[in-house]
Amino acid sequence: MKLTLLGTGNALVTECYNTCFVLSEGEKHFMIDAGGGNTVLRQLKRAGIDVNAIHDLFLTHKHVDHFMGVIWMIRVICQNMQKGVYHGEARIYGHAEVIEQVHQVAHMLLGKKQTKYIGDRVHLIAVADGETREIQGSAVTFFDIQSTKAKQFGFRMTLPDGKSLTCCGDEPYRDCEENYAQNSDWLLHEAFCLDAQADIFHPYEKSHSTAKDACQTAEKLGVKNLVLYHTEDKNIARRRELYTAEGQPYFSGNLYVPDDLDVIEL
C-alpha cells in the first residue's frame, strides 16, 4: 500500500495545497479529505490518480480547507456518472453532522443533473465514534478526536500486511485517542510550525502543535513511523530539512516530512 500526499499545508497556505491524501493498494483508492477547492482535481491528475477510480472518501470535519474540495469531487463524479465513464458507486464517509452539511451544500451549489445521483449512486454515509467499516478490503475504525473547534473524526486502518495506520486529523493528539494511536506502525499528525518559531505562528492559540510536540507524542505512544503534515508554508523551501532537524532528537522512529505529491510506501 502507498500513501500519496495531495496536499500538506494548513488552511491559509499559498505555496502548497491544503492537507489531503490518498491511500492506494493497486487500483483501489481511499481518499481522505479534499482540500479547499478544485485544485484537488489538478493534484489528483498530477499524482496519476484517476477520479473515476476513487470510490471511497472520508471527510474528517467541516473546515473549508478540508470540506470544499469534496463538493468538487461530487460534481465531477456525478458528471462522469452521467457521461457513463464513472462505473459503480461512490461512498463518502463522515460523522453525522458533516455528512448532513455535505448533503446541504451539494444541493445548494450543484445542479440537479449532478445531485440526482446523491442517494442513488453517491452515498453519504454517517459513521459513529468507534464504528468499524470495511473500505477497499481493509478494516477502518473511526473515532471522535474531541475537537475544541468543529467536531472532527480521525481513523485507524489495518493495512493489508497487518500493520496499522492512524490519522489524528488536524489537531494535536489527545488522550482519548490512545486506544487507536498507541503502538501504531504509522501515525499521521499535524505540525503547524517549528517549535523554534512558535512565537511567530502561535500554534497553541489555534489548537495546533509544533514539530517537536508531534515527535514527543509519537515517541510516547511507541509509534514506528511518523508523518508530519498540515504545516505553515513560509519555510516551504527548507521545510523537510528544518522540521526533520527539530523533530529527530525527540523521536527514535522514522520521521517523514513530505511535500505535496510525495508518495510513501507503507
C-alpha positions as CSV (number, residue, x, y, z in Angstrom):
1,M,0.0,0.0,0.0
2,K,1.2,3.5,-0.7
3,L,0.3,7.0,0.7
4,T,0.1,9.9,-1.7
5,L,0.1,13.3,-0.2
6,L,-2.1,15.5,-2.4
7,G,-1.5,18.5,-0.1
8,T,0.4,19.1,3.1
9,G,-0.4,22.7,4.1
10,N,-2.7,24.3,6.6
11,A,-5.8,26.4,5.8
12,L,-4.1,29.6,4.6
13,V,-1.2,28.2,2.6
14,T,-0.5,29.5,-0.9
15,E,2.8,27.7,-1.7
16,C,1.3,24.3,-1.4
17,Y,-2.2,22.7,-1.2
18,N,-4.3,22.1,1.8
19,T,-3.8,18.8,3.6
20,C,-5.5,15.8,2.0
21,F,-4.2,12.4,0.9
22,V,-4.9,9.0,-0.8
23,L,-4.2,5.5,0.4
24,S,-3.8,3.1,-2.5
25,E,-3.5,-0.6,-3.0
26,G,-3.1,-1.2,-6.7
27,E,-6.2,0.3,-8.3
28,K,-8.1,0.7,-5.1
29,H,-8.0,4.2,-3.6
30,F,-9.3,5.6,-0.3
31,M,-9.2,9.4,-0.2
32,I,-9.1,11.4,3.0
33,D,-10.4,15.0,2.8
34,A,-10.1,17.0,-0.4
35,G,-8.7,20.4,0.4
36,G,-10.4,23.7,-0.1
37,G,-11.2,23.8,-3.8
38,N,-11.0,22.4,-7.3
39,T,-7.1,22.3,-7.1
40,V,-7.8,18.8,-5.7
41,L,-8.6,17.8,-9.3
42,R,-5.2,19.1,-10.5
43,Q,-3.4,17.3,-7.7
44,L,-5.1,14.0,-8.5
45,K,-4.2,14.4,-12.1
46,R,-0.5,15.2,-11.3
47,A,-0.4,12.2,-8.9
48,G,-1.6,10.0,-11.7
49,I,-4.8,9.0,-9.8
50,D,-8.0,8.8,-11.9
51,V,-11.0,10.4,-10.3
52,N,-13.1,7.6,-11.8
53,A,-11.1,5.1,-9.7
54,I,-11.9,6.8,-6.4
55,H,-15.0,5.1,-4.8
56,D,-14.4,5.8,-1.1
57,L,-13.7,9.2,0.5
58,F,-13.6,10.1,4.2
59,L,-14.3,13.7,5.3
60,T,-12.8,14.5,8.8
61,H,-14.6,17.7,9.5
62,K,-16.3,20.8,8.1
63,H,-13.5,23.4,7.9
64,V,-13.3,24.8,4.4
65,D,-9.7,23.7,3.8
66,H,-10.9,20.1,4.1
67,F,-14.5,20.4,3.0
68,M,-14.9,22.3,-0.2
69,G,-12.8,20.1,-2.4
70,V,-15.4,17.3,-1.6
71,I,-18.1,19.3,-3.4
72,W,-15.8,19.4,-6.5
73,M,-15.3,15.6,-6.2
74,I,-19.0,15.1,-6.0
75,R,-19.6,17.3,-9.0
76,V,-17.0,15.6,-11.2
77,I,-18.0,12.1,-10.1
78,C,-21.7,12.8,-10.8
79,Q,-20.9,14.4,-14.2
80,N,-18.8,11.3,-15.1
81,M,-21.7,9.1,-14.0
82,Q,-24.0,11.0,-16.4
83,K,-21.4,10.5,-19.2
84,G,-21.1,6.8,-18.5
85,V,-17.4,6.9,-17.6
86,Y,-17.7,6.5,-13.8
87,H,-18.6,2.9,-13.1
88,G,-20.1,1.7,-9.9
89,E,-20.9,3.7,-6.8
90,A,-19.2,6.3,-4.7
91,R,-19.2,6.4,-0.9
92,I,-18.5,9.5,1.3
93,Y,-18.0,8.8,5.0
94,G,-18.0,11.2,7.9
95,H,-19.7,11.9,11.2
96,A,-23.4,12.7,11.1
97,E,-23.0,16.4,11.3
98,V,-20.6,16.8,8.5
99,I,-22.5,14.3,6.3
100,E,-25.6,16.5,6.7
101,Q,-23.6,19.6,5.7
102,V,-22.2,17.8,2.6
103,H,-25.8,17.0,1.6
104,Q,-27.0,20.6,2.1
105,V,-24.1,22.3,0.4
106,A,-24.1,19.9,-2.5
107,H,-27.8,20.6,-3.1
108,M,-27.3,24.3,-2.8
109,L,-24.3,24.6,-5.2
110,L,-24.7,21.8,-7.7
111,G,-27.3,21.3,-10.4
112,K,-30.0,18.7,-10.5
113,K,-28.1,16.8,-13.2
114,Q,-25.5,16.1,-10.6
115,T,-27.5,15.9,-7.3
116,K,-29.9,13.3,-8.8
117,Y,-27.1,10.7,-8.2
118,I,-26.8,11.6,-4.4
119,G,-28.6,8.8,-2.6
120,D,-28.7,6.7,-5.7
121,R,-25.1,6.0,-6.7
122,V,-23.3,8.6,-4.5
123,H,-23.9,7.5,-0.9
124,L,-23.3,9.9,2.0
125,I,-22.6,7.6,5.0
126,A,-22.7,8.8,8.6
127,V,-20.3,6.8,10.9
128,A,-20.3,6.8,14.7
129,D,-17.4,7.1,17.2
130,G,-15.7,3.7,17.4
131,E,-17.5,2.3,14.3
132,T,-15.6,0.0,12.0
133,R,-16.2,-0.3,8.3
134,E,-14.5,-2.4,5.6
135,I,-13.2,0.0,3.0
136,Q,-11.3,-1.3,0.0
137,G,-10.8,-4.6,1.8
138,S,-9.3,-3.1,5.0
139,A,-10.9,-2.5,8.4
140,V,-11.2,1.2,9.2
141,T,-12.3,2.3,12.6
142,F,-13.4,5.9,13.0
143,F,-13.1,7.9,16.2
144,D,-14.0,11.3,17.7
145,I,-10.8,13.3,18.4
146,Q,-12.9,15.5,20.8
147,S,-12.0,18.7,19.0
148,T,-12.5,22.0,20.8
149,K,-13.5,23.6,17.5
150,A,-15.5,21.8,14.8
151,K,-16.5,18.2,15.5
152,Q,-13.8,16.0,13.9
153,F,-13.1,12.3,13.4
154,G,-9.9,10.5,12.8
155,F,-9.4,6.9,12.0
156,R,-7.3,3.8,12.5
157,M,-6.8,1.4,9.5
158,T,-5.5,-2.1,9.4
159,L,-3.3,-2.3,6.3
160,P,-3.2,-5.4,4.0
161,D,0.0,-6.6,5.6
162,G,-1.5,-6.3,9.1
163,K,0.3,-3.1,10.1
164,S,-1.7,-0.2,11.5
165,L,-2.1,3.4,10.3
166,T,-3.7,6.1,12.5
167,C,-4.8,9.5,11.4
168,C,-5.3,12.0,14.2
169,G,-6.9,14.7,12.0
170,D,-5.5,18.2,12.0
171,E,-5.4,18.9,15.8
172,P,-2.9,17.7,18.4
173,Y,-3.2,14.2,19.9
174,R,-5.5,13.8,22.9
175,D,-5.6,11.1,25.5
176,C,-9.0,9.9,24.2
177,E,-7.2,8.7,21.1
178,E,-4.8,6.4,22.9
179,N,-6.5,3.1,22.1
180,Y,-6.2,4.0,18.4
181,A,-2.8,5.7,18.2
182,Q,-0.8,3.6,20.7
183,N,1.9,1.5,19.0
184,S,0.7,2.4,15.5
185,D,3.1,1.4,12.7
186,W,2.2,4.7,11.0
187,L,0.9,7.9,12.6
188,L,-0.2,10.9,10.6
189,H,0.0,14.0,12.8
190,E,-0.3,17.7,12.2
191,A,2.7,20.0,12.9
192,F,1.6,23.6,12.4
193,C,5.1,25.0,12.7
194,L,8.5,24.6,14.2
195,D,8.7,24.9,18.0
196,A,11.5,27.4,17.4
197,Q,9.0,29.6,15.6
198,A,6.0,29.2,17.9
199,D,6.3,32.9,18.9
200,I,5.7,33.7,15.2
201,F,2.9,31.3,14.3
202,H,1.2,30.9,17.7
203,P,0.2,27.2,17.2
204,Y,-1.4,26.7,20.7
205,E,-3.8,29.6,20.2
206,K,-5.1,27.8,17.1
207,S,-5.2,24.4,18.8
208,H,-2.2,23.0,16.9
209,S,1.2,21.6,17.7
210,T,4.8,22.0,16.7
211,A,7.1,19.5,15.0
212,K,8.8,18.9,18.4
213,D,5.4,18.3,20.1
214,A,4.4,15.8,17.5
215,C,7.6,13.9,17.7
216,Q,7.5,13.8,21.5
217,T,3.9,12.4,21.3
218,A,4.8,9.8,18.7
219,E,7.8,8.6,20.9
220,K,5.5,8.4,24.0
221,L,3.0,6.3,22.0
222,G,5.6,3.9,20.7
223,V,4.9,4.8,17.0
224,K,7.3,3.4,14.4
225,N,6.8,5.8,11.5
226,L,5.6,9.4,11.9
227,V,4.3,11.6,9.0
228,L,4.0,15.3,9.7
229,Y,1.6,17.5,7.7
230,H,-0.8,20.5,7.9
231,T,2.1,22.9,8.3
232,E,2.8,26.6,7.5
233,D,4.3,27.4,4.1
234,K,6.7,30.2,5.0
235,N,9.6,27.6,5.3
236,I,8.4,25.6,2.3
237,A,11.8,25.5,0.5
238,R,13.6,24.0,3.6
239,R,10.6,22.6,5.4
240,R,11.7,19.0,5.3
241,E,15.2,19.8,6.5
242,L,14.1,22.1,9.3
243,Y,11.2,20.0,10.6
244,T,13.4,16.9,10.5
245,A,16.2,18.5,12.3
246,E,13.9,19.8,15.1
247,G,11.9,16.5,15.5
248,Q,14.6,13.8,15.2
249,P,16.1,14.4,18.7
250,Y,12.7,13.6,20.2
251,F,11.6,10.6,18.1
252,S,13.5,7.3,17.6
253,G,11.4,6.0,14.7
254,N,11.3,7.0,11.1
255,L,10.3,10.6,10.5
256,Y,8.7,11.8,7.2
257,V,8.1,15.5,6.3
258,P,6.6,15.1,2.8
259,D,6.0,17.7,0.1
260,D,2.8,17.9,-2.0
261,L,2.6,14.8,-4.3
262,D,5.2,12.8,-2.4
263,V,4.5,9.1,-2.3
264,I,5.4,7.0,0.8
265,E,5.4,3.2,0.6
266,L,3.7,1.9,3.7
